[in-house]
Amino acid sequence: MKSNRWSSIWDSFMYWFGRRSLQSRLIAAYVFIILGPCVLVSFYSYEMINDMYVRDARDKNYSLLDMEELHIDTQIESMARAMQVAYEDPDARDYLANTIEPDTEDLVNFNNNIFKDLTRIQYYNPNVEHLRMFSSNNIIEIWPMFLRESRVADEVWYRKAEQMKGMESWSFLYNDPDILNRYKGQPPAFSPKVSLLREMSIPANHHVGMVQVDMMLEKFSPRTYSVIQDSQSQMLIVDSEAQIFTRDKNSFLAANPKMQTVIRERLQHYRVTGEWDNNYTENGKSFLLLHKPIERINADLLNIVSMDNVLEEISHTRNLLIGANIGFITLVTIITYIMNAFILKNLRLLTEEMKKLRRGEAYSGIAVRGGGEVGELAHHFSKLMNTINTLMAQAVYKQALTKEAELRTLHNQIDAHFLYNTLENIKMLAEIENQRAISDALTSLGGMMRYNFKWSGEYVKLRDEVRHIENYIEVMNIRFDEPIQLRLDIPDDYMELEVLKMSLQPIVENAVKHAWTGEETGTREVHIRVAEWQEENIRISVTDNGDGIESEQLNRLNAELNLIGAREKVPGGFGKDEKARGIGLINVQERVRLFFGQAYGLEVLSEPGGYTSVVMIIPKVLLTGGAGNNDKIVDRR
């Protein structure tokens, strides 16, 4: 159905296009020829520009991501060095492992020497926020560096580091808690930090404490918490527990609630498969999610890049390309119109001369300057008109001769009454000799001849056509040992129906010739039925009980009948047997559609070894009388 609809639309367009002037079609052809390459080039250019803008944005922000990763690696090394110095200091280790409370002199010496040396670690590493050493023993605390483990023993990050058994443990926290309890009752300020912890065992597997190095995230990853906000990109850090650390102001995460979930899902997918998808769309906006893993701290660095500016630039470029194409095509159309108007001027003169001839005006000749195809066409047109005038004069002369010949032929024709009288004399001789069969056959033959010779018009009553068929059957039965039985199922009122003369007899004749092989043992019948069809039409079926027609031959025969009056022909045509069977039906079909229209005609139904039925649909028109309120009554006689 869809293909038929598109085919119908295409045919309608071609019909409309074919009715346009040659100049209009040429302009449309030029525009189409130019438009195709322009669209292809513009589309290719647009794709290249689009890829270039996206690639530049990706490369630029990947560079920023690489720079930030390099800065983070530097801070990691700074924290690791501070951790290593404090962790390996023997005096500090002894102090953490000491279970006996030192005397005052030892404590003063430790504070003046060892504590000050450790304090210099922060001095030489200003980005380090805290350097703390926790002891599992009940030591004397020296703030803010040496503290008892009981202050933080219950913290999750502390227990996690303790389980690492001397290995580095990195933790990210949203706040920097006041473990000294200096500001009781005050909630901790929002100060995200990263902590490096390492458990201390003296001797091995004997836990004595923990070393902690803290750095605020705004120093650890400046672009993540940058004071100078970039509205087109945002960096963030995601730790091993899927905690996201980034700025709060102008945050893409706040404007796009689903983004956090998507980031966590993609990180989980990346850890399993190693694959990462950079593209993301939410709320009709496009983003790039650029990713860098930081394996040492078991975290990921991401850069979220808004594509609004990039898409705006791409849209601007696209509009420029479209505007350039429209301007170029408009200019080409104007130039083409002017040139075609000049080139086709002589063709319009020739067209006007043809219109005059169509109106019946005399041809006075046409003068076209210049050569080329139009000049040659005008020359041959003049020659053609001269030839047509000559042929018309010859045709009139031949027509006069033909009429004269026809009149002479009519005068020489044998009088039809002579033939009828001769048949009557032969019939009388047969009756005298008691040859009743010959007498009846001659009577039927005479009826057939009268019906054929008396051609007063194309239309007859169904009664007359049926009587002619009865005469034909009686004549044909002389040939057969087993006679053909003619059965009629026709209401009396329908005997007055209008039918085309000699429209049913060829169908019956077709059945007599092809329905039986002569080897049948049963009764041979031809059954004619007449019934109303769809209120205003009549259905006449002629059915025999012969051998029937194979389905493939039947389909080809019906296809040929359906195309009577159309332009197309059935591919391949009839075979030898089909042509003999179908030629009479085709002649009847041509006459029915010629006189009644394309909606009427024949259809063949058959079952191999069972029957063949030829169905004729014609309009219900009564020549006299009436068969109902809706019948058309026409007197064509």
Secondary structure, DSSP 8 states (H G I E B T S, - for coil): -HHHHHHHHHHHHHHHHHTS-HHHHHHHHHHHHHHHHHHHHHHHHHHHHHHHHHHHHHHHHHHHHHHHHHHHHHHHHHHHHHHHHHHH-HHHHHHHH--S---HHHHHHHIIIIIHHHHHHHHH-TT--EEEEEESS----BTTTEEEGGGTTT-HHHHHHHHTTTS-EEEEEEE---TT--STTS---EEEEEEEEEEEESSTT-EEEEEEEEEEHHHHSTTTT-SS--TTEEEEEE-TT--EE--STT-HHHH-TTHHHHHHHHHHHHHHH-----EEEETTEEEEEEEEEEGGGTEEEEEEEE-HHHHHHHHHHHHHHHHHHHHHHHHHHHHHHHHHHHHTHHHHHHHHHHHHHHTT---------S-HHHHHHHHHHHHHHHHHHHHHHHHHHHHHHHHHHHHHHHHHS--HHHHHHHHHHHHHHHHHTT-HHHHHHHHHHHHHHHHHH----SEEEHHHHHHHHHHHHHHHTTT-SS-EEEEEE--GGGGGBEEETTSSHHHHHHHHHHS--S---S-EEEEEEEEEETTTEEEEEEEE-S----HHHHHHHHHHHHTTTSS---TT---HHHHHHHHHHHHHHHHHHHHH-TT-EEEEEEETTTEEEEEEEEE-EESSS-SSTT-EE----
